[in-house]
Amino acid sequence: MVFDPEKIYSVTLGIIGGGQLGKMLAQKAKTMGLRVVVLDPTPLSPAGEVCDKQIVSDFFDLDGFLEIAGESDVLTYEFEHISASYLKELEDRGHIVRPSSNTLEIIQDKRRQKEFLESHDIPVTPFMGVDDLDGLKEAVKSLGIPAMLKTSKGGYDGKGNYLIEEDIEESLKRAYEELGGDKNSLYLENHIDFQMEVSVMAARNNKGEIVIYPVAHNIHHESILHTTTVPSSLPRSVVEKVKELSAEIMALYGDVGIFGIEYFVDQKDEVFVNEIAPRPHNSGHYTIEACDVSQFETHLRAILDLPLVNPTLLRPAVMVNLLGEKKGKPVAKGLGRALEIEGLSLHLYRKNETRPGRKMGHFTVTANTVADAKEKADKAFEVLRIIGE
């Protein structure tokens, strides 16, 4: 289906997932004149509060998928942990899903994702599939330690990961059992001595046009993204290598929408793909304030067959995630002091409960230089906390 831009007022966008990514996507869709329907199991989800209608349904409930598809001209999703087979059923019934169920099926299984990329000569972190405890032992022998054992499906923000630091049977058995190896598909990933973790937001439309955002430097705390800084300090040659790989990956999948592509850059400036997400991404939040077109607008342009424009970084920026501290009703401590900082833009997700490690919001600081943005971001992070009461 090709959308007529002049009929955009009659278009309904369906978003599967009502979290913060769905919320920011819905907000942008509303500014573009779209009607928005969201599916999420949590009533009054963050996206549900800003859309035209929320369908309260599980992500593995065919009836819910059929309901949202019946109201939507095009369907998209804000995270991967949903039923790809039900999306395929919707496509078989003539509904438009972007990115497609085939792409989601490959990407949501991280082991399969890495096998797919490797088979097309895309450099990935060295890995081996693990089908049983003996397979784990063989993988550790081959890859060495330290190494990260991961579940193929369902893992995010450090969940589904187990760092193996000892090559002894007791440790390997503990890791295997901790991740439910008897029930779950696993793989072992080599620990790369990286100098930097970076990511790129890349988008492709139905015409095959591809646009690439700046390379962003990411820092994680306990496997959860803490800060994203743009532009990165990588040499120009490495930046170009990352961008070229990103364009190659988008052409390889041949799908429509925006993808978040994470990389490791090792001490020799070699680049390895870590993970891919077929949707807007946490590390792309900075684009709202720091670029002339946000990741959310680009995603909408792509899935609605609208022209893509090459994004321009207007100012250096630092994005900082705000995680919950203590369980309870969210309270933003230090809010007033943080908002005194010039160049700071605050996003609170309005989740109804905070708990340790839960993403409750983020802020982005833009400035004339990266150093100035970092200094202001550090100052804001010192005073701003989301706690539960």
C-alpha positions as CSV (number, residue, x, y, z in Angstrom):
1,M,0.0,0.0,0.0
2,V,1.2,3.5,-0.8
3,F,-0.3,6.3,1.2
4,D,-1.5,9.5,-0.4
5,P,0.0,12.3,1.8
6,E,-3.1,14.5,1.0
7,K,-5.3,12.0,2.8
8,I,-3.2,11.8,6.0
9,Y,-6.1,13.1,8.1
10,S,-7.9,9.9,7.4
11,V,-5.0,7.6,8.4
12,T,-5.1,5.6,11.6
13,L,-1.8,4.4,13.0
14,G,-1.8,1.3,15.2
15,I,1.1,0.9,17.7
16,I,1.6,-2.4,19.5
17,G,3.2,-1.4,22.8
18,G,2.2,1.4,25.1
19,G,5.5,2.3,26.8
20,Q,7.6,5.4,26.5
21,L,8.7,4.7,22.9
22,G,5.0,4.2,21.9
23,K,4.2,7.4,23.7
24,M,6.8,9.5,21.9
25,L,5.8,8.0,18.6
26,A,2.1,8.7,19.3
27,Q,2.9,12.3,20.2
28,K,4.7,12.9,17.0
29,A,1.9,11.1,15.0
30,K,-0.6,13.4,16.5
31,T,1.3,16.5,15.4
32,M,1.3,15.0,11.9
33,G,-2.5,14.7,11.9
34,L,-2.8,11.0,12.4
35,R,-5.4,9.1,14.5
36,V,-3.5,6.8,16.9
37,V,-4.6,3.5,18.5
38,V,-2.4,1.7,20.9
39,L,-2.4,-1.9,22.2
40,D,-1.0,-2.6,25.7
41,P,-2.0,-4.8,28.6
42,T,-1.6,-2.0,31.1
43,P,-4.6,0.4,31.3
44,L,-3.7,4.0,30.8
45,S,-0.2,3.1,29.6
46,P,2.2,6.0,28.8
47,A,1.2,5.9,25.2
48,G,-2.5,5.2,26.0
49,E,-2.7,8.6,27.8
50,V,-1.8,10.5,24.6
51,C,-3.5,8.4,21.8
52,D,-7.1,8.4,20.6
53,K,-7.8,4.9,21.9
54,Q,-6.1,2.1,23.8
55,I,-6.9,-1.5,23.4
56,V,-6.1,-3.3,26.7
57,S,-4.8,-6.7,25.5
58,D,-1.8,-9.0,25.9
59,F,1.0,-9.0,23.3
60,F,0.2,-12.7,22.6
61,D,-3.5,-12.4,22.2
62,L,-4.7,-12.8,18.6
63,D,-8.1,-11.2,19.4
64,G,-6.3,-8.0,20.5
65,F,-4.1,-8.0,17.4
66,L,-7.2,-8.4,15.2
67,E,-9.0,-5.6,16.9
68,I,-6.2,-3.1,16.5
69,A,-5.6,-4.2,12.9
70,G,-9.2,-3.6,12.2
71,E,-8.9,0.0,13.2
72,S,-5.5,0.7,11.6
73,D,-4.3,1.6,8.2
74,V,-0.7,0.6,9.1
75,L,0.6,-1.2,12.2
76,T,4.0,-0.8,13.9
77,Y,5.5,-1.8,17.2
78,E,7.6,-0.2,19.9
79,F,9.4,-3.3,21.1
80,E,10.2,-6.8,20.0
81,H,8.7,-9.0,22.7
82,I,5.4,-9.6,20.9
83,S,4.0,-12.4,18.7
84,A,5.6,-12.4,15.3
85,S,3.3,-15.2,14.2
86,Y,0.2,-13.1,14.9
87,L,1.7,-10.2,12.9
88,K,2.2,-12.7,10.1
89,E,-1.4,-13.7,10.3
90,L,-2.4,-10.0,10.1
91,E,-0.2,-9.6,7.0
92,D,-1.8,-12.7,5.5
93,R,-5.2,-11.1,6.0
94,G,-4.1,-8.0,4.1
95,H,-3.0,-5.7,6.9
96,I,0.1,-3.6,6.6
97,V,2.8,-4.2,9.3
98,R,6.0,-2.2,9.2
99,P,8.6,-3.4,9.9
100,S,7.4,-6.8,8.7
101,S,6.8,-10.0,10.7
102,N,9.6,-11.7,8.9
103,T,12.1,-9.0,10.1
104,L,10.8,-9.2,13.6
105,E,11.0,-13.0,13.7
106,I,14.7,-12.8,12.7
107,I,15.6,-10.0,15.0
108,Q,13.7,-11.0,18.2
109,D,15.7,-14.2,18.3
110,K,19.1,-12.8,19.0
111,R,20.9,-16.0,18.2
112,R,19.2,-16.2,14.8
113,Q,19.8,-12.5,14.3
114,K,23.6,-13.0,14.7
115,E,23.5,-16.1,12.5
116,F,21.7,-14.1,9.8
117,L,24.2,-11.2,9.9
118,E,27.2,-13.5,10.0
119,S,25.9,-15.4,7.0
120,H,25.9,-12.1,5.0
121,D,29.4,-11.2,6.1
122,I,28.4,-8.5,8.6
123,P,30.9,-8.5,11.4
124,V,29.3,-9.6,14.7
125,T,30.8,-10.3,18.1
126,P,32.1,-13.9,18.1
127,F,29.5,-16.3,19.4
128,M,28.4,-19.9,19.5
129,G,25.0,-21.4,19.9
130,V,24.4,-23.4,23.1
131,D,21.9,-26.3,23.0
132,D,22.9,-28.1,26.2
133,L,25.4,-28.0,29.1
134,D,28.0,-29.9,27.0
135,G,27.5,-27.3,24.3
136,L,28.2,-24.5,26.8
137,K,31.5,-26.3,27.8
138,E,32.5,-26.5,24.2
139,A,31.7,-22.9,23.5
140,V,33.7,-21.7,26.6
141,K,36.7,-23.8,25.3
142,S,36.4,-22.2,21.9
143,L,35.7,-18.6,22.9
144,G,37.5,-18.4,26.2
145,I,36.5,-16.4,29.3
146,P,35.2,-13.9,30.3
147,A,32.2,-14.5,28.1
148,M,28.5,-13.6,28.3
149,L,25.8,-16.3,28.2
150,K,22.6,-15.0,26.8
151,T,19.0,-16.1,26.1
152,S,18.1,-15.9,22.5
153,K,14.7,-14.4,23.2
154,G,13.2,-12.0,25.8
155,G,16.3,-10.4,27.1
156,Y,16.7,-6.6,27.5
157,D,18.4,-4.1,29.8
158,G,20.7,-6.9,31.1
159,K,17.9,-9.4,31.7
160,G,18.7,-12.8,30.2
161,N,22.5,-12.3,30.5
162,Y,25.0,-14.1,32.7
163,L,28.7,-13.2,32.8
164,I,30.9,-16.3,33.0
165,E,34.2,-15.6,34.5
166,E,35.3,-19.1,35.6
167,D,35.9,-22.1,33.4
168,I,34.8,-24.6,36.1
169,E,31.9,-27.0,35.8
170,E,30.1,-25.6,38.8
171,S,30.1,-22.1,37.4
172,L,29.0,-23.2,34.0
173,K,26.2,-25.3,35.4
174,R,25.0,-22.4,37.5
175,A,24.9,-20.0,34.5
176,Y,23.1,-22.6,32.3
177,E,20.5,-23.2,35.0
178,E,20.1,-19.6,35.9
179,L,19.1,-18.8,32.3
180,G,16.8,-21.8,32.0
181,G,19.0,-23.6,29.4
182,D,16.7,-26.7,29.4
183,K,13.8,-24.5,28.2
184,N,15.4,-21.6,26.4
185,S,17.7,-21.3,23.4
186,L,21.0,-19.8,24.5
187,Y,24.2,-18.6,22.9
188,L,27.6,-17.7,24.3
189,E,29.2,-14.4,23.2
190,N,32.8,-13.5,23.4
191,H,33.8,-10.6,25.6
192,I,35.3,-7.9,23.4
193,D,37.8,-5.5,24.9
194,F,36.0,-2.5,23.5
195,Q,37.0,1.1,23.6
196,M,33.5,2.3,23.0
197,E,29.9,1.2,22.5
198,V,28.1,3.2,19.8
199,S,24.8,3.1,18.1
200,V,23.2,4.5,14.9
201,M,19.6,5.1,14.1
202,A,19.0,4.2,10.4
203,A,15.8,4.2,8.4
204,R,14.6,2.9,5.0
205,N,11.4,3.6,3.1
206,N,9.5,1.6,0.5
207,K,11.5,3.3,-2.3
208,G,14.7,1.9,-0.9
209,E,15.9,5.3,0.3
210,I,18.1,5.1,3.4
211,V,19.0,7.8,5.9
212,I,21.6,7.5,8.7
213,Y,21.7,9.5,11.9
214,P,25.0,10.5,13.6
215,V,27.0,7.9,15.4
216,A,26.3,8.2,19.1
217,H,28.5,7.1,22.0
218,N,26.6,5.0,24.7
219,I,27.6,4.3,28.3
220,H,25.8,1.6,30.2
221,H,25.5,1.0,33.9
222,E,24.7,-2.6,34.9
223,S,23.7,-3.3,31.3
224,I,21.1,-0.5,31.2
225,L,21.8,2.5,28.9
226,H,22.9,5.5,31.1
227,T,24.0,8.2,28.7
228,T,24.1,8.8,24.9
229,T,26.5,11.5,23.6
230,V,26.5,12.9,20.1
231,P,28.7,13.4,18.2
232,S,31.0,10.5,19.3
233,S,34.7,11.1,19.6
234,L,35.6,8.3,17.1
235,P,37.9,9.1,14.2
236,R,36.2,10.0,11.0
237,S,37.3,6.8,9.3
238,V,35.6,4.7,12.0
239,V,32.4,6.8,11.9
240,E,32.3,6.3,8.2
241,K,32.8,2.5,8.7
242,V,29.8,2.4,11.1
243,K,27.6,4.4,8.8
244,E,28.5,2.2,5.8
245,L,27.7,-0.9,7.8
246,S,24.4,0.5,8.9
247,A,23.4,1.3,5.4
248,E,24.4,-2.2,4.3
249,I,22.3,-3.7,7.2
250,M,19.2,-1.7,6.2
251,A,19.6,-2.8,2.6
252,L,20.1,-6.4,3.7
253,Y,16.8,-6.5,5.6
254,G,15.1,-4.6,2.9
255,D,12.3,-3.5,5.2
256,V,10.6,-0.2,6.1
257,G,11.0,1.9,9.3
258,I,13.7,3.0,11.6
259,F,16.2,0.6,13.2
260,G,18.5,1.1,16.2
261,I,21.8,-0.6,15.5
262,E,24.3,-1.1,18.4
263,Y,28.1,-1.6,17.8
264,F,31.2,-2.4,19.7
265,V,34.4,-0.6,18.6
266,D,37.5,-2.5,19.8
267,Q,41.0,-1.2,20.7
268,K,42.1,-1.6,17.0
269,D,39.1,0.4,15.7
270,E,37.4,-2.7,14.4
271,V,33.6,-2.6,14.4
272,F,31.3,-5.4,15.5
273,V,27.5,-5.4,15.5
274,N,26.1,-6.0,18.9
275,E,22.3,-6.0,18.5
276,I,19.6,-4.6,16.2
277,A,16.2,-3.3,17.2
278,P,13.6,-2.8,14.4
279,R,12.0,0.3,16.0
280,P,12.8,3.6,17.6
281,H,15.5,3.2,20.3
282,N,16.5,4.6,23.7
283,S,19.8,5.8,22.3
284,G,17.9,7.8,19.6
285,H,16.0,10.0,22.1
286,Y,18.5,12.8,21.7
287,T,17.1,13.3,18.1
288,I,14.0,15.0,19.5
289,E,15.9,18.1,20.6
290,A,19.3,17.8,18.8
291,C,18.3,17.0,15.2
292,D,16.1,18.8,12.7
293,V,14.0,15.6,12.3
294,S,13.5,13.1,15.2
295,Q,13.8,9.4,15.0
296,F,10.0,9.2,15.6
297,E,9.2,11.5,12.7
298,T,11.6,9.5,10.4
299,H,10.0,6.2,11.5
300,L,6.5,7.6,10.6
301,R,7.7,9.0,7.3
302,A,9.2,5.7,6.4
303,I,6.2,3.5,7.3
304,L,3.7,6.0,5.7
305,D,5.6,6.2,2.4
306,L,6.5,9.8,2.9
307,P,9.8,11.3,1.8
308,L,12.8,10.8,4.0
309,V,15.2,13.6,4.7
310,N,18.8,13.3,5.8
311,P,18.9,14.2,9.5
312,T,21.2,17.1,10.6
313,L,22.6,17.3,14.1
314,L,21.9,20.9,15.1
315,R,23.9,20.9,18.3
316,P,26.0,18.5,20.4
317,A,23.8,16.7,23.0
318,V,23.9,14.3,25.9
319,M,20.9,12.2,26.8
320,V,20.6,10.7,30.3
321,N,18.2,8.0,31.4
322,L,16.3,8.4,34.7
323,L,15.8,5.1,36.4
324,G,13.5,4.4,39.3
325,E,14.8,4.3,42.9
326,K,12.6,2.5,45.4
327,K,9.2,1.0,44.6
328,G,6.1,3.2,44.9
329,K,4.3,6.2,43.5
330,P,6.8,8.2,41.4
331,V,8.1,11.5,42.8
332,A,10.6,13.7,40.8
333,K,13.0,15.0,43.4
334,G,15.2,18.0,42.4
335,L,13.0,18.8,39.5
336,G,13.1,22.6,39.9
337,R,16.9,22.7,40.2
338,A,17.3,20.5,37.1
339,L,15.1,22.7,35.0
340,E,17.2,25.7,35.8
341,I,19.9,24.3,33.6
342,E,20.1,25.9,30.2
343,G,19.6,23.6,27.3
344,L,17.9,20.8,29.3
345,S,14.7,19.2,28.0
346,L,12.9,16.8,30.4
347,H,10.7,13.8,29.5
348,L,8.8,12.0,32.2
349,Y,7.0,8.9,31.0
350,R,4.1,8.9,33.6
351,K,4.4,5.2,34.5
352,N,2.2,4.7,37.5
353,E,4.8,2.9,39.6
354,T,8.5,3.3,40.1
355,R,10.9,0.5,41.0
356,P,14.7,0.2,41.0
357,G,16.1,0.0,37.5
358,R,12.8,0.9,35.7
359,K,13.1,3.6,33.0
360,M,10.9,6.4,34.3
361,G,12.1,9.3,32.1
362,H,15.1,10.9,30.5
363,F,16.5,14.3,29.8
364,T,18.6,15.7,27.0
365,V,21.0,18.6,27.2
366,T,22.1,20.4,24.1
367,A,25.0,22.9,24.1
368,N,27.6,24.4,21.8
369,T,30.1,21.7,22.6
370,V,30.1,18.1,23.8
371,A,32.1,19.1,26.9
372,D,29.5,21.8,27.9
373,A,26.6,19.4,27.3
374,K,28.3,16.8,29.5
375,E,29.0,19.2,32.3
376,K,25.4,20.4,32.4
377,A,24.1,16.8,32.1
378,D,26.3,15.7,35.1
379,K,25.0,18.6,37.1
380,A,21.4,17.7,36.3
381,F,21.9,14.0,37.1
382,E,23.3,15.0,40.5
383,V,20.1,16.6,41.6
384,L,17.3,14.9,39.7
385,R,15.9,11.6,41.0
386,I,12.7,9.6,40.4
387,I,11.9,7.8,43.7
388,G,9.0,5.8,44.9
389,E,6.9,7.0,47.9
